[in-house]
Amino acid sequence: MTDRSLSLVPVRTRTAALSDCVLRGAVAAGFGLSVLTVLVMLLWISSPYPDSGLGGALHVAAALWLLAHGTELTRQDTLSGVPAPLGVVPILLVVLPVWLVQRAAHDALDPANGRPGPSSRGALCAVTGGYLLVAVAVALYAAGGTLPAEPLSALWHLPLAVGAAAAAGVWRARGCPGGPLPRPVRWILPKGARAALARPGMPDTLRAAAAGVMVLTGGGALLVGGALVWHAGAAQQSFLQLTGAWSGRFTVLLLAVSLVPNAAVWGASYALGPGFVLGTGTTVTPLAVTGNTVLPHFPLLTAVPGEGRGSPLGWAVAAVPLAAGVVLGWFVVRGGEEAGPIPLGGTVLSAVSAAVGCAAAMTGLAALAGGPLGTGSLASFGPVWWRTGAAALVWTVGTGLLVALVRRWRVLRRNRPAAPVPQAAGEPEWHDSGARVARWAALRAASAGLKARIPQPGDQPGDQPADQPADQAGDQPSDQSGDQADGCAAADPGDADAAANNDGARGEDGEDGDGPAVVQPGPDRTDRADGPDGPDGPDGPDGPGSTEVQDGTDGTDGTSSPGSDNDVPAAVPAVPVTAPAPPAPPETGAEAGPRAEPGAGPGIGSAWPPMSYTDGD
């Protein structure tokens, strides 16, 4: 296909996208209901006493599905004939519908095959609406069974649970943005709460609150597990007394497992101090257990302590809220090396906000974990939600704020810059100019003069570096008059000894006339020197004593020029060469010598051999 060809994928309209979201919500509700229905049917088939038919099992499955959303049920077949409410929701049973709803909302915003998806608000409303359509049908069906749903409870529990789960799915689909709050949330929350939620450090605060909730519930689960181990015999006897059939015992085991999160919340409320109630006349706290402790036979209820005052072992449960406060305060302050300055007001506000969030979460969990199990003495079962929330707020604010402040002090102390170390008397500091020059001079000496010299105040252009090694002095250019005199001394025609001392001035096995000849390096270049007969020798082109010697370009033996009848010696005695002495240090002020002439080449005597000229040149 080309860019201008028609697309083979049909374009999805807005109505089609919303219809897809509604269908996803309905499918999620149907899948959760199917799972519970299959489980109830298996237990009904395996039961040795199926006192109801297939319709009764399906009604029970519908009632359990509504109970998983927090809806309160009403039990009709009681011994007294008075309907009894059933409001204790197994928290583990809530996980399935919540996960299904948020997954449906998340997938609804995933564009398939490049087709545009719905908006976030449209996906939220459509998924919630499709799920609630199935919920209304299930509630109407369950009304004809033995466990109908309470209308008012279903009216507000179902939309609240489904809407919250769908909103979580939409938020995850959008990448968990931290922008402004939605408009409905801004309408509900007060101005102070909106300002607190819009702070930059709010993710850390929520993380600290979640850590506190996990420590509290985890500690409560440990307390319940320890109590069950302590009363293992009573728990086993209670489990065996309920039913003798393996299918019945399996049902009791599933019910106990689904109520384990509820028991963990009960244990957390017990550790916080308010405890929980077992009916209208029994209160269980760490300090004492009051009221009638006659309880129905159930394995989890055997962990309840006996009647009477609490023991010091029971008071030790205060370590659970203390640990929660410590963890909350630890998470409030980020103590990494990359953390910036931590303001005092921000630390206090974050700690208090995290404590409020932890208390709010514990309040909701306490309200969900408890409820009525009947009438009379069973009208109230579980922790009192407002007492649990207040106790969690007091513990976490008192402990978490103190820990956050201490950790902030430790972080600031660790990140404080170290004080400078005082130098000993007479010891140069690292940034002192003298110490730097001394270190650099040592580096230059080790590198044989390859490194540049640090210029000093008072230096003149062309001055010889004072810290230069002695063996490198002859290689450095100099503009002193002494250097110029050494370089030009051999250029005098009458100074044959100076001309002979220059390196490279004679070719190998070269020959010359009566006077010493000087060879200038370079191709086809000839130099002349006057012999002892004077400037007008009889045999040469310019005189009898003039000899012309070619360098190694024309021949390595260096023969005489044509027309010369003089015999040239086979070899010239070698003249010892002495290295020039290093120049004296530069003089400053009035004692300094005369400067070199402008334009004079540096180091002529050391770099190039001297040149001799005759009168004819």
Secondary structure, DSSP 8 states (H G I E B T S, - for coil): --TTS--SS----HHHHHHHHHHHHHHHHHHHHHHHHHHHHHHHHH-S---S-HHHHHHHHHHHHHHTTT--EEE---SSSS-EEE----HHHHHHHHHHHHHHHHHHTS-STT-----HHHHHHHHHHHHHHHHHHHHHHHTTSSS-B-HHHHHHHHHHHHHHHHHHHHHHHTT---SS--HHHHHHS-HHHHHHHTSTTHHHHHHHHHHHHHHHHHHHHHHHHHHHHHTHHHHHHHHHHH-SSHHHHHHHHHHHHHTHHHHHHHHHHHHHS--EEESSS-EE-SSEEES-----S-GGGGGS--SEE--HHHHGGGHHHHHHHHHHHHHHS--STT-----HHHHHHHHHHHHHHHHHHHHHHHHHH-B--SSGGGS-EE--HHHHHHHHHHHHHHHHHHHHHHHHHHHHHHTS--------TT---TT-HHHHHHHHHHHHHHTTT-S-----TT--TT---TT--GGGGGGS---BHHHHHHHHGGGSTT-HHHHHTSTT-S-TT----SS-----SSTT-------TT-SS-SSSSS-TT------TTT-SS----TT--S---S------------------GGG---B--TT--TTHHHHS------TT-
